[in-house]
Amino acid sequence: MANPVTILGIAGSLRRDSYNRAILRSVRDLTPTDAQLEIFEELGQIPLFNQDEEANPPEVISTFKSKIRQADAILFVTPEYNYSIPGVLKNAIDWASRPYGDSAWAGKPAAIISASPSLFGAARAQYHLRQVFVFLDMYAINRPEVMIGKAPERFDNQGRLVDHTTQDLIRLLLQNLIDWTRQLNASRSVGVR
Ligand SMILES: Cc1cc2nc3c(=O)[nH]c(=O)nc-3n(C[C@H](O)[C@H](O)[C@H](O)COP(=O)(O)O)c2cc1C
């Protein structure tokens, strides 16, 4: 059997009862057996980016960058703040993209889940994140678009994601991410990408 695809999951919220963090925890139970999910839990320890420090970053950044590099694929699960990506997530992305020429993101396959109590499921944050992927040279999964609206209705009172439609969409997204990652890795091994 092929090696499992390793996925690094990053949630874009620091809130204790965050829906997005709860969704990322639920992804563990939805991940197929031919993949492994590691959740990056240290987002709140990342300081504000300062370009003066990019050549000698704090240890948390070196750890973050090596976790990204070790992972075969990245899964972002994010809310939307003022129609865009939360600052904590953009800040972390910026750190791991620097110094110029030493980005940890380059060439990584990626998938996005977003959730909001509103109807639109943080769709605008997803599209901003996709725009960021262009400069980062990340390969985003296009379908399915997992934009979870009315998020509070999809959890039980213990904060577990129990909505079957949402679970099925996430399973499909993960499967597409795994297939896409294997395809990319196979192309790389024969020098196509
Ligand atoms: C600064 C701020 C801006 C927000 N802007 C949006 C927004 O543009 N669109 C949206 O759907 N929800 C917005 N919200 C509401 C969030 O979707 C809501 O707080 C959500 O629960 C945050 O995600 P979390 O539960 O994972 O922390 C905003 C919340 C904050 C704190």
The ligand as a Tripos MOL2 file, in Angstrom:
@<TRIPOS>MOLECULE
LIG
   31    33     1     0     0
SMALL
NO_CHARGES

@<TRIPOS>ATOM
      1 C1        -13.5240   41.1210   13.4220 C.3       1 LIG1
      2 C2        -14.6410   40.2470   12.9410 C.ar      1 LIG1
      3 C3        -15.0950   40.3890   11.6490 C.ar      1 LIG1
      4 C4        -16.0990   39.5240   11.1610 C.ar      1 LIG1
      5 N1        -16.4680   39.6240    9.8430 N.ar      1 LIG1
      6 C5        -17.2640   38.6690    9.3180 C.ar      1 LIG1
      7 C6        -17.4870   38.6110    7.9090 C.ar      1 LIG1
      8 O1        -16.9950   39.4040    7.1400 O.2       1 LIG1
      9 N2        -18.2750   37.6090    7.4290 N.ar      1 LIG1
     10 C7        -18.8350   36.6610    8.2500 C.ar      1 LIG1
     11 O2        -19.5190   35.7680    7.7620 O.2       1 LIG1
     12 N3        -18.6550   36.7030    9.5960 N.ar      1 LIG1
     13 C8        -17.8790   37.6760   10.1380 C.ar      1 LIG1
     14 N4        -17.6320   37.7000   11.4860 N.ar      1 LIG1
     15 C9        -18.3240   36.7350   12.3510 C.3       1 LIG1
     16 C10       -17.5790   35.4170   12.3820 C.3       1 LIG1
     17 O3        -17.9820   34.6430   11.2750 O.3       1 LIG1
     18 C11       -17.8980   34.6770   13.6750 C.3       1 LIG1
     19 O4        -17.4230   35.4080   14.7770 O.3       1 LIG1
     20 C12       -17.3240   33.2640   13.6560 C.3       1 LIG1
     21 O5        -17.8530   32.5410   14.7450 O.3       1 LIG1
     22 C13       -15.8070   33.3070   13.7100 C.3       1 LIG1
     23 O6        -15.2810   32.0300   13.4880 O.3       1 LIG1
     24 P1        -14.8640   31.0370   14.6660 P.3       1 LIG1
     25 O7        -16.1460   30.5900   15.3070 O.co2     1 LIG1
     26 O8        -14.1450   29.9370   14.0010 O.co2     1 LIG1
     27 O9        -14.0090   31.8200   15.6320 O.co2     1 LIG1
     28 C14       -16.6640   38.5600   12.0050 C.ar      1 LIG1
     29 C15       -16.2110   38.4350   13.3280 C.ar      1 LIG1
     30 C16       -15.2060   39.2600   13.7790 C.ar      1 LIG1
     31 C17       -14.6840   39.0620   15.1970 C.3       1 LIG1
@<TRIPOS>BOND
     1     1     2 1
     2     2     3 ar
     3     2    30 ar
     4     3     4 ar
     5     4     5 ar
     6     4    28 ar
     7     5     6 ar
     8     6     7 ar
     9     6    13 1
    10     7     8 2
    11     7     9 ar
    12     9    10 ar
    13    10    11 2
    14    10    12 ar
    15    12    13 ar
    16    13    14 ar
    17    14    15 1
    18    14    28 ar
    19    15    16 1
    20    16    17 1
    21    16    18 1
    22    18    19 1
    23    18    20 1
    24    20    21 1
    25    20    22 1
    26    22    23 1
    27    23    24 1
    28    24    25 2
    29    24    26 1
    30    24    27 1
    31    28    29 ar
    32    29    30 ar
    33    30    31 1
@<TRIPOS>SUBSTRUCTURE
     1 LIG1         1 GROUP 0 **** ****
